């Protein structure tokens, strides 16, 4: 079927985190699309309601097979049901795995900039955060491998929290880049947790590599995290997966999950996950085409009206990293100027010191909404 991504759906007064304003602010911030979910997902949820019994639910063989088929056909990641654990979300899984791989006082390596919960969950587990700044080369981020090795040695790093594809920079790390990181971690026996939640939003011309595909011989120290929620715009239905291939490690993770009682999803999440992976491909293909068109629109608009903004073109996702340093010299003032113009973006400084005077914009919305938001950004920064 043909989906209408131009449809503007009123999300005010729905309890939406993204659309929570009392005025006409346009939110182009949190990673939440303004697109109606795929019809097969909606149908599967409606079937549950129609059936009318909302009892205890468990995973089915069909659900496992849907997950296995999706990852095998798209990424060559070969999984068995025993390699898959369920979690209410990637962030809770990050917290759980920091706890599993470290002791209080240990050092955890992250990149800068990075998705903010990487830092928060590490600190809440009593660990030290050590950051390695990504290097901007020809308009995209690259690892500083010398710095990573130096910090692993100096701080006796126990765990590297990797984000692939990267949030907020949108990099899809190449196989060679990931291999280089893996070799450093193997050399110093550093565990790796790879957040791969944006994998399915990889854009044309780029290839996503699951970290587990490279980890042969080191599977006891590698865990990958992913979810259908970002892919299919169903973040309000909590659910994600933990992938690992080492039996002893899987048992450790499972035991930790049971200690926290975080190993089951609700029946709506199981159903949405299954229908998404079985029948959601058509919706995703159309959504990605629309997102790529919106990315081009944004890049062109900013080049024309705010030419001194440096745009980091994403290789995955609908999130674009903007360097606004030519238009401001204070992070709070930059954020406030946009809010005063009634448009909200994510403040780059929340992703680390490398986010100084940067903003993250979400373009997964109808074109008309995006154009109005861009006009307000133009008004704010030109003023």
N, C-alpha and C positions, 0 to 999 in steps of 0.2 A: 504494500500500500504506500501511497504518497503522504508524507507527513508535512504539516504546515508549521514551519518554524518561524514564520512571520507573525503568527497569532500572538497578540498581546493578552496575557491572562492576568487578571487582577489578583495579586497575591496579598494585598493589604488585608489586615484583620483576620488573617488565617493562622496566626502564631508563627509566621515565617521569621526566622532569624535574619534573613537577608532584607526582607521588606517589612521593617518594624517601625517606620517613621510616621509621625503625625502630620508631616507636611508632604510636599511632592518631590522629596529627595529621590534621585535615581541611584540605586545601589549597584555599583560595578566592582564589588569587592569579594566577599567570601566565595569559595569554589562550589558554586551551586548554580546550575543552569536554569534559565527561565523557560524551558521547553517542557511540554507535556511528555510524560514517560511513554515508552513504547507500548502499543496496544496489547501485545501478548502479555506483558507484565500486568497491565491494568485488568485484563480479562482473568488472569490467574488469581488476582486478589479478589475480584468480584465473585469468582466461583467459590472462594472460601466463605465470603459473606452470605452468598445464596445458600450454601450448604447449612450454615447456621450453627455449627458446633465448633467452638474454639478451644479445643482441649490440648493436652500435652502433645507435643510433636517431636519426632526424631528425624534424623537424616535418612534418606532413602538411597538405594543403589542407583536409582535414576538420577538423583541429584549429583552424586559423586561422578557418575559417568558424564553428565553435562559439563562439569568442571574440567574433567580429564580431557574430553574431546575439544573443548574451547582452547585450552592451553597447548595441546598437542598440535592442532591444526594451524594455529596462528603463530606459535613461537617455537615449535619443536621441543617444548618442555614436556617430557614424558613423566607422568605421575601415576601413582596407584592410590587407591582410597586410603591406604595406611599412611601416605605422605601428607594428608590433608587434615588439618585441625580447623575448627571454626572459632571465631572470636566476635564479640560485639562490635569491634572496630579496630582499625590499624593503630590508632593512638593507644588504646588499652594494651594492644599487643606489644608496642614499643616499650611501654612501662614494664610489662611482664618480663620481657626479654632483657632489659637493662638489669632487672632484679636477678634474673637467672644467670647471666654471664659475668656479673660483677659482685664485689663486696663493697660495703660502705667505705668511701675514701678512694676507691679506684678511679682511674681516669678513662673517660670516654671521648673518642674523637668524632667531631662533626666537621662539616664544611661550613663556610660563611660566605654568602648568606645561605640560610636553610629554614625550612618549615619550623616555626617557633616551638611546637611541642617536643621536638628533638631535645631542645635545651631544657624545657620545663620538666619533662619526665626524668631526664638524667639527674637534674638537681634534686627532685623530690625523692629519688632513690638514694640520695646521700653521696652521689658521685661527683667528681670534678669534671667540668666541661673543658675540653681542649679543642680549639678551632683552628682549622687550616683554611686560609682564605683562597677561594677560587680565583683564578687569573682570567681576566677578560682579554681574549685574543681574537682579533678580527670579528668583533661583535658577538662572541659567544664565550661561555665559560669553559675553562679547562682545569684539570687538577694540577696542583703544584706538587709533584711527586717527591721532590727533594724535601720540601717542607713537611709533607706527610711523614716521610721516613724519619726525619729529624725529631718530630714531635712524638712519634711512636717510641723512639729510643729514649728521649729525654723524660717523658712522663710515664713510661711503662704502660702504655695504652692496653686496655683489656678488650675493648669493643669499639668497632667502627660502625656508626650509624650512617648508612649510605642512602641517598635518595635518587632513584632512577626509574623514570625520568625525573629530572631535578625540579624541585619547587623551591624558589620562584623563577629560576632562570630558564626553564623549559628545555634544558639539554637532555637529549637521549644519548647517554654515554655509549661510545663505540665499544666493540668487543675488545679491541686492543687496549683501550683505556681501562676497562674493567679488569682485564687480565693483569695489567700493571699493578692495580690496586690489590688484586688477589695475591700476587707474588709478594708484595710487601707484607701483607697480613699473615701469609704463611710463614714468611721468614721470621717474624716476631711472635707468632702464635696469637694473633689478634682475631677475635670472633667478628663476624660480619652479619649485620641485620640490614637487609635491603628492602626499603619501602618502595614498592613497585605499583602503587595504587593508580598511577596515571598511565600505565602500560598500554591500555587499549585506546588511549587518546593520542597515540603517536601519529604524526602528520605525514603527508605525502613526501616521499624522498628520504625518509629516515627509517631505521630498523631497530626495533627494541630487542635487546638481548637479556633474557632472564639470567640472574646471577647464578642460579643453581645449575645452569647449563655449562658453566665454566668450572664448577667446584669439585670435579672428580678428585677423590683422594683427600678432600678437605671438607666433606659434607658434615662432619661432626662439629664444625664451627661456623656453619652458614645457615641462615634462615631467611626466607623471603616472605613478605607480607603483601597482600593485595585484596581487592574488593570489587564487587560489581557496582557499588554505590556511586562512585564518581563517574564510571563509564556510562551508566544509564540514568543518571540524575535521580537517584532514589536514596539520597543520603539520610532522609528522614526514616528510612527503614534500616535500622542498624544491623550490620552484618559484614563480616570479612573473613579471610582465610589466612592461615599460617601454613606455609609449605616448608618441609624439611625432608631430608632423605636418609638421615642416620637414625637407626632404631633407638639407640640409647638417648640421643638428643630429643627425639620425639616423645619418648617416655618422660623425660625431665620436663619438657614443656607441658605435656598433658597433666602431669602431677601438679605443676604450679598452677595451671588453669583450674584444676579441681579444688586446690587450696583456696583460690579466690572465687570459685563458683562462676567462672567465665568461659565455659566451654559449649554452651548451647545458645542457639538463636531462637527467635519466636517463629511461629508458623508462617507469618507473612514474609519474613526474611528468607526462609527456605524456599518458599514458593516463588518469590520474586527472583531469587538467584537462579533457580532452575529454569524458569521461563526466559529470563534474560539470556542465559548461555545457550539455550536451545533455539530460541526464536528471535533474539534481539539484534542479530547481525544487520538486518535491513535498516532498522532505525538508526543504528550506530553509523552505518555508512553514510546515510543522508545527513545525520547530525554533524559528522566530521566535515562533510563538504560545505555545509552552511557555516561552520566555525571557521574554516579556512577562508571563506569569502569575507567573513567579518574581520579576520586578522588582516587581510589585504586592505579592507576599507579603513581600518584603524591606522595602519602603517601609512597609507596614502594621505589620510586626513591630517595626521600629525606632521608629516613632511611638508604639507602645504601651509598649515596654519600655525604650527609650533615647531618650526624646523630645527630648533636647538635641543629638543628632546632627543636623547639617544635611545632608540628602540632596540631591545634585544629580541629578535624574532624567535618565537618558540619553535622547537622541533617536536614538541608534544604539548598537549593540553590547550585550553582556551584562555590561559593566563599569560599576560604579556608584562615584562619587566621594563619599566621606564626610568631612565636617568633624567631627572628634572633639575639637575644642579645648575643649569644655565638660568633657571627661573626663580631660584630661591637659595637662601643660605642658612635656613633654619628648618629642621624637620617638622616641628610642631606648627610653625607658621605655614609651611607648605600644605600640611594636612588641613589646617583650619581654613586656608583660602579656598580649598576645594569644597569643604563642607559648607562654607558660606555661600558658595555658588550652587548648593544643593545637589552635589554629586559626591559619592563616597567611593574611594579606592582603598586598598590596603596600604598602610604606611610601610615603606621599605625598611625603616629602621627596626621594625619588629622582627625582622629576619636576621638581624645581626649587624655589626658595625659596617659591613660592606653594603648594607642597604641605606647608607647615609644619602639623603636627598633623592631617594628612589621611591617609586610607587608601583604597586601591582594592580593591573586592571583586568577585570573579567569581561570577556567579549561574548560569552555564551548567552545571548539574549536576542530578541527580535531586532532587526536592523534599525527600525524606527526608534527604539529605546536607546540603542547604542549611539545613533547619530545625535540624539538630544543630549546624551551624557557627554559626548565628545565636544559638543558646542559649549556646554557648561565648563568643561575643562579649559577650553580655549578662552572663555570669558575670564575664568579665575586667573590663569597664568599670564595672559596678556595684560590684565589689569595690574 
